[in-house]
Amino acid sequence: MERKQPTPLEIMRGVIALEAENFPPEKLAEFISEECVVHEAESLPVGGKWKGVQGFIDLMVAVRTTFPNFLFELDSIITNDVDQAAIKAKISGDTPAGRFTIPLVEYWTFRDGKAIDVLPVWHDTKLVVEMYGTRTAAE
């Protein structure tokens, strides 16, 4: 019997649950395609395109390293149950100039039961950049 592909909601919940385990690559690969690209705003200290499972993990490490005490608080997930989902959350972290707390929306696209495209939208990238002071880019 062929395994049923996870729905966008199951994928989103799976990825979020793996945060507690620091995103083990073998488990994350169940939800994130090697073709996946996470598009962070170029102006952010973690800006750039992060590719594949390892890119996703590297981004999470970069976010936690760049913004000590980073906190992601999920508000809601909306999905079409086929190939798209969006999450609404609040994020916060420390910068050299102090703590920031801003809303975040992420748009996810899926194919063949895995995420292939993630577009995070930090609602005040200018504030984060100003508080951080300098920018480092993803390769």
C-alpha positions in Angstrom: 0.0 0.0 0.0 1.3 3.4 -1.0 2.1 5.8 1.8 -0.3 8.8 1.9 1.6 12.1 1.5 1.3 14.5 4.4 -1.0 17.5 4.1 0.4 21.0 4.3 -0.9 21.3 7.8 0.8 18.0 8.9 4.0 19.2 7.3 3.8 22.6 9.1 3.1 20.9 12.5 5.9 18.4 11.9 8.4 21.1 11.2 7.3 23.2 14.2 7.5 20.1 16.4 11.1 19.4 15.3 12.3 22.7 16.7 12.4 21.1 20.2 14.9 18.5 18.8 17.0 21.2 17.0 15.8 20.0 13.6 17.5 16.7 13.1 18.3 16.4 9.4 16.9 12.9 8.9 13.5 13.9 10.4 13.4 17.3 8.8 14.0 15.6 5.4 10.5 14.1 5.8 9.0 17.6 5.5 11.5 19.8 3.6 12.6 19.1 0.0 16.2 19.3 -1.1 14.8 21.8 -3.6 13.3 24.0 -0.9 14.4 27.6 -0.8 13.7 29.9 2.2 13.8 33.5 1.0 14.8 35.8 3.9 14.7 39.6 3.3 18.2 40.7 2.0 18.3 43.5 4.5 18.1 41.2 7.5 21.3 40.0 9.3 20.2 36.5 8.2 19.1 37.6 4.8 19.5 35.6 1.6 18.3 32.3 0.1 18.7 29.2 2.2 18.5 26.0 0.2 17.5 22.4 1.1 17.3 20.6 4.4 20.8 21.7 5.5 20.1 25.3 4.4 16.9 25.3 6.6 19.0 24.0 9.5 21.7 26.5 8.9 19.1 29.3 8.8 17.7 28.2 12.2 21.2 28.2 13.7 22.0 31.6 12.2 18.7 33.1 13.6 19.4 31.7 17.1 23.0 32.9 16.9 22.3 36.3 15.5 19.3 37.0 17.8 20.0 35.5 21.3 16.9 34.5 23.2 15.0 34.2 19.9 11.4 33.2 20.5 8.8 32.0 17.9 5.2 32.1 19.1 2.7 30.5 16.6 -0.6 32.2 16.3 -2.3 30.4 13.5 -1.9 28.3 10.4 -4.1 28.6 7.2 -3.9 26.1 4.4 -5.7 25.1 1.2 -5.0 21.4 2.1 -3.2 20.8 -1.2 -0.1 22.9 -1.8 -0.1 26.1 0.2 -0.1 27.3 3.8 0.5 30.4 5.7 1.4 30.9 9.3 1.0 34.0 11.5 3.3 34.3 14.4 5.2 36.7 16.7 8.9 36.6 16.9 11.3 38.3 19.3 15.0 38.3 20.0 17.9 40.3 21.4 20.1 42.6 19.3 23.0 44.9 20.3 20.5 47.8 20.6 17.9 45.9 22.7 15.0 43.4 22.3 12.6 43.4 19.4 9.2 41.8 19.1 7.4 41.9 15.8 4.7 40.0 13.8 5.7 37.5 11.2 3.9 35.8 8.3 5.3 32.9 6.4 4.0 31.6 3.1 4.8 28.0 2.3 4.4 26.1 -1.0 4.5 22.2 -1.1 5.0 19.6 -3.8 5.0 15.8 -3.5 4.4 16.0 0.3 7.3 18.4 1.1 7.9 22.1 1.4 9.6 23.6 -1.7 9.4 27.3 -1.0 9.2 29.4 2.1 8.7 33.2 2.1 9.0 34.7 5.6 7.8 38.3 6.0 9.1 40.0 9.1 6.8 43.0 9.5 9.5 45.5 10.5 12.8 44.5 8.9 14.0 48.1 9.1 13.6 48.0 12.9 15.5 44.8 13.2 18.3 46.0 10.9 18.6 49.3 12.8 18.7 47.5 16.2 21.2 44.9 15.0 23.5 47.5 13.5 25.3 45.5 10.9 24.2 42.9 8.3 25.6 39.4 7.5 24.4 37.5 4.5 23.7 33.9 3.7 25.9 32.5 1.0 
